[in-house]
Amino acid sequence: MSLFQRAFLYVTRKRAKTAILFLLLTVIATLVLSGAAIKGAVKTAQLNVRQALGGIFTMRQNTSDSSKWESQKVGDFGYQSFYMGEQLSVGLADMIMDKVKGIRGYNASAISYVVAANAQGKVLELLESENGDGGLGGILGSYGDFASTVTTFADTNTEFDSYFTGGYLELVEGRHITYQDKDKVMLSKELAELNGLTIGDKLILRMSEFKASMTGKDVEKTRVEVEIVGLFHATAKSSTMLSNWSMDNALYTTMDVVGQVRPEVLKEGYEKINFYVNDPAKLPEIVKQVNALPDIDPTDFVVDVDTGDADAVMKPLENMDRLVSILVLLVVMVGAAVLYLVLSGRIKERTSESGILLSLGLSRKNIVCQYLAEVVLIAVFAFAFSIFTSGIVARGAGERLIDYTVAKQEQEGNGEGVGTIVDGSTIVNSSDFAPVFERNETLTKIEVNIPISGIWILYGAGTGIIFLSVLAAGLPVMRMKPREILALMS
């Protein structure tokens, strides 16, 4: 009878012992495979975060030169200062794109506040934010139609807007707005539903009467009709000083539209340009090349990189990666030790069987191979079953681990407020009323899948551990001579 036949007969006859070993191997394999799957998911999430948040640099106007500021009287309300230095422009951004390789896109943006109405001229009903309009917010909201104004972003490409790339907003219907668009607008799906609006409907944007009274403008001359081409949804909570300036009420359009409604914004130009690089690792080199361009005067423009938001998201993922690595290592070590003890006990119980086989002329190698074949036969089915159990365990454990590491990060803190930055820098330089998002948990969500490579590694590494465990467990018995074994039996 061959060793494989003996192994099969032993496994099928000793059902209780087979079941125990099957459960042990299944648990070990499930934990190891789950850990490997979670680590792989975390690595993918880290790469996604680096692409979304880590590969960004921002160009701004150098507003530190006081000689480039100009003050203008605003009716009877005092004076307003304007920066009169070199403006950020689409031409400047395109020039940088042409001369510096490795940049995949950019978005120039500015922020303003307008009144939005439907095609019939009825001012849109706005959504209420969770935070109340107290203090200064309540005072400002009481001035005329000021409470009907909404935050309006003038973007060259909303697909590269920091809120969208950061995962705080997602496009749910229609398309993004580009620099080539004329008289187009995007708004939140919730605001559209509240006012019975859909893709293709028209809106009328205008300056608020309160602002017009301050600047001496004719409100009728600031009206612009725009078409809705996209609807977005906020994936994270945000807060603002004024309820009407919340992100749920915000609009996205182009500079030509905002410039007609609010001419002073056109005069000031874009506030910043965010550039997105293909490889975040090359970001310092790319920024160095941009600063070295002869057309970039440091007295006019400042190029900066702030990875604050990316670091805030990456820290929990890095902590989780380390935690999973430690857990997997512990599982392997403890699992191997427990497997050795179980096999050692089983082989000692079979000392008499080993002695009989040796007396029949079978070699020690043949007997050890039989023990190994028994365990491998059970392991094949245990590892196969663990593929299904590890998928369930990995998904559940992954979510709990990421919640734990995020919570720990927030408890430790770093002296900085959560959500005060979106692209690694202040959201809006000219206003403290812009929407401020909480940290977006969707960026730390991980999708856990069991990779095929992990299964092959499990079978290979598992077989190796089983071989060493069987060899170590059987070594004491195999060193004994048949006469010694028979003496113990008697």
LINWO-V582499 format. One record per helix or strand. SS is the DSSP state (helix for helix, strand for strand). FROM is the first residue (numbers start at 1). LEN is the number of residues. If there is no record, write none. Layout:
{{SS FROM LEN} {SS FROM LEN}}
//
This chain:
{{helix 3 11} {helix 15 40} {strand 56 6} {helix 66 3} {strand 69 5} {strand 79 5} {strand 88 1} {helix 90 10} {strand 103 16} {strand 123 1} {helix 136 5} {helix 144 5} {strand 149 7} {strand 157 1} {helix 158 3} {helix 162 4} {strand 169 6} {strand 178 1} {strand 184 5} {helix 189 6} {strand 202 5} {helix 209 7} {helix 219 4} {strand 224 11} {strand 238 2} {helix 243 3} {helix 247 3} {strand 251 3} {helix 255 7} {helix 263 6} {strand 270 1} {strand 272 6} {helix 280 12} {strand 301 4} {helix 308 42} {helix 351 9} {helix 364 49} {strand 421 1} {strand 426 1} {strand 436 2} {helix 441 4} {helix 452 27} {helix 482 8}}
//
